[in-house]
Amino acid sequence: MGRAMTILAANYPIYPMFDRRARWLYGLFAVSIVLELALLFALGLRLDSGPIVAAQSWPLLIIGAWASRRIGFDRMATGLEALALLYGQALALCFSTAALATISGPLADDWLAAGDRLLGFDWLAYYHATRPYFSMLRPAYFSFNWLPAVVIIGLTIEGRFTRVWQFVTAAMLALMVAIAIFPFAPAASPVVVNQLTDPAIFGAAKFWPIMSELRSGAVRTIDLRHVAGMVSFPSYHTVAAILIIWAAWASRWLRWPVMAICLGMAVAIPTVGDHYLTDMVGGVLLGLGMIPIAKRLVWDIPARKQANNA
């Protein structure tokens, strides 16, 4: 019986669990978690149980990815692992934003608005021009939540693993940079500055009261409601649009639909997303700047040609 089991097992090759192109991602994830915990400890803040429970799902995806790659299912493994690392770190770093809000500096709305004027952009005029189209712009804006997953899944189906890892690496690096900038350029947002009460713009209504509480020291416990997207400059939605388009461009069937959605997202960012145009310019520069870095960190390796990956 034991010999039969050995012979049977020998018919199924065992592959490495790890794709070495992802090593930077694990390093970035580990560094960001350590820095976040150190920040919370140094500021005397604590995490509610909600974030801890929410973070327990991504290790299951990682384990599933390792197991899938071990038996040769590279495409499934890469998709699961990339999704877990991208969304897991995004969730973790959102709590870093909440912690950094407690020590953030003076509001930067004056110089961000001055940047808009220098660019010839009138935020209120743009708001009035786009207000009739909010019902169409809102889905494009919130595609930020699911479009990266679509691109990752599409690229893994095509076997474009290097582009997947480059995309996730660029997105993670850009998020860390954007959050590091945040305490030096916090902003109330154009909606708050212009004292708009339009219920169709609910971004400021969500994040500004939370940010105000954190800046005043009234809140000392970070929970799930603090995942509120408080970074104004640079606009991470703009960073994401740049990187998503770049990643999807590797696929002939993904590039044009993704481009159309991201252009809609860009149109929605100033009003639905409650951003200055200056925020978007910063986001474009940050997104473009991350692409060559990601390419340098993550290079191509020969793909394994296995029947399981066909």
N, C-alpha and C positions, 0 to 999 in steps of 0.2 A: 504493500500500500504506500509506504513512504517513498519507495523508488518510483512508483507510478506518479506520485505527486511531484517529485523532483523533475521527472521527464516532462510532465505537463507544464510546470512553471517555466521550464527552460524554453518553451515555445513562445513565451511572451517576454520580449526584451524590456529591460528597465532603463529609463533615461534619467538624466540629471533633473532635479526638481527646480533648479534656478536658471533663469535666463540672465547671463551676466550683464546684459544691457540695462537691467533694472537695478543694478547695485547702487547707482547714484540716488535712485528714488528711495530706497530703504535708508540710505544715509541721511538724506534730506528729511525724511519722515522722523527718524530717530532724533536728529538735531532739533527739529521744530518742537517735538513733544517735550524734550528735556528743557529747552528754553522756555516753553510755556509754563511748565511746572515750576521752574525757578522763578519766573516772573510772578506767578500767583503767590508763591511763598514769600517773595521779597516784599510784595505789596500788602500782605496780610489778607488776601482774598481766598475764598474757597469755592470749590465746584459743588453744585447741587448734584443729587443722584441722577437727574435726567440726562445730562451730558455723558455720564459714565455708562449708563444703560445704552444710549444711542451709539456709543463707540464700540459696543460689543459685537456688532454685526460684521464689521470689516475684517476682523481676524478669521471669521468663518469663511469668507470669500477667499482670503489668502491661502488658507489650508486647502480649500477646494482646488485652487489653482495649482498649488504644489503637487497635490495628488494627481490632477489631470496631466500635468507635464511629466510626471514620473512614469506614466504608462503611455506617453507619446502623443497625447492630445494637445499639441502646442497651441492651436487656435483657441480652444476653450480656455486653456490655462492663461494665455496672454490677455484675453478679454476680461476674465474674472479678476486677475491680478491688477491690471491697469485701472479698472473701475474702482476696486477697493482702495488702491493707493491714492487715486485722484480725489475721490469723494471723501475718503477718510481723513486725508490731510486738510481738505477744505473745511470740514466740520471742526476739526481740532483747532485750526488757526482762527476760526471765527471767534472762539473764546479768548484767544490772545488779543483780538481787537477790543473786546469788551474790557479786558484787563488794562490795555494801553490807554483806553479812553479815560481811565481814572487819573492818569498823569499827563494827559494831552495838553498841549500849549494853547495859546490864544487862537480863536477862530480865524480861519484864513479866508472867509468869504470876501473881504474887501479886495485882496489881491487876486483872488480867483475871478471875481467880477471885473476887475481891472484888466485881467488877461482877456476876458471875453470882449470887452470894449476895444482892446487893441486889435483883436481879430475881426472886429466889425460885426460881432454877433449880439443881437438883441434877444435875450432869453424870453422876455414877456411877449414880444412879437411872435417868436417861434411857438410859444405855448398857444397863443390864440390861433395861429395858423394850423397847428396840428391837432388841436382839441377835438374837432369833429371826427377824427380818425382814431381816437384812442381805443375803440373796440377792436380794431385791427392791429394796432401797435402793441397792445398789451400782451397778446399771445407771443408775438415776436420777441418782446423783451424777456419774457419768462422762459423762452426756449433755452436760455442760459442754463436752466436746471437740467434739461434732458438732452440737449443737442450734443454735448461732449460724449455722452454715453452712446448715442447713435453713431457718431464718428468713430469711436473706439471699436464698437462692434462691427461696423462696416469694414474698417481697415483690417481687423483680425480675420474676418471671413475671407478677405482677399490675400491674407498672409503677409501683409505689410507691417511686420512686427517692429522694424526699426523706426518707422514713422510714428507708430503708436507710442513707443518709449520716448522718442524725441518730443512728441506732443505733451505727454504727461510730465516729463522733466521740465520743459519750458513753462508749463502752466504752474507747476509747484514752485519753481524758482520765482516766477513773476508774482505769485501770491505772497511769498515771503517778503519780497522787496516792497510790494504795495503796503503790506501791513507794517513793515518797518518805517515807512514814510508817514503813515497815518498820524501818529502822535504829534508830528511836526506841522501837519497841515489839516487839522480837523475842521469841518465846516458844518454850518447849520443847514445849508442847501438853499437853492434859489426859491423853493416853495416857501420856506420859513422866512427868508429875507423879504420876499415880496408879499408875505402875509396872505397867501392864498388859502382858501378853505374848500377848494374843489374836492368833493369826495372821490372823484375818479383818479386823483393822485393820492395814493395812500402810502407811498414810501416814507415821506417825511413824518406822517402821522404815526408810523410804526417806530422808526429809529430815533427821531429827535427826542421824545420824552425819555427813552431809555438812555440815550447818550447824555442827556442833561442830568439824570439821576446819577450816572456813573461819574461824571465830571464833578458833581457836587459832593460826592462821597456818601450819598444816601444809600447806595447799594453796595454791599460787601460780599454778596453771594452770587455767583455767576450761574445762570440756569439756561434752559433752552430758548427762552424768549429773547436772550441776548444775541441770538443768531439773526442779526438785523441788518447786515450790510452797511456798516457805518463809514466805510472808507469812501471819501469823496475824491481826493486826488492821490494817485491817478485812478481813473475809472477802471475797475477790474472787469466790468462788462465789456469795455472796449478792448482791453487786453485779450479777453476770451474770444471776442469776435475775430480779432486778428489771427490768433493761434488756431482757432477752429477752421477758418478758411484755409490757412496754410496747411494744416494737417489733412483736410478733406481734398485738397488739390491733388494729392497723390492718387486719388480714385476718380476715374472718369465718370462713374455713375453717381458719386457723392458730390462732386465739386459744385455743380451749378445749383442744385436744390439748397445746399448748405450756404452757398454764396447769397442766394436770395433771402434766406431766413436771417442771415447775419446782417445784411444790409437793412432789413426791417428792424432788427435789434438796434442798429446804430441810429436809425431815425428816431427810435423810441427813447434812447438813453437820456437825452436832455430833459424831457418832460415826464414820461412814465418813470424813468429811473432817477429823476430829480438831480441832474448833474449840470455843472457848468461845462461849456464847450472846452474850457481850459483843462478840465478833468479828462476829457476825451483825448485831447492832444497828448497829455501825459501818458494816457493808456496806450495810444498808438506807438509812441516812442518806446515804452517799456515792452510792449508785445513784440515789436520788431527787433528790439535789442536782445530778447531772449532766444530768438531762433538760431543765430549762429552759435550761441553758447551751448544750446541743447544739441546741435549737430556735432559740436566738438566733443561733448561729453558722451554722446551715444552714437556709435558708428555701426555700420552694417557688418553682419557676420553671415556666412553661408547658411541658408535655411536647410533644415533636416527634411529630406524627402521620404516621408513615410506614408504608407497607405492610409493610416488613421487621419492624416492631415488633408487628404484629397477632398 
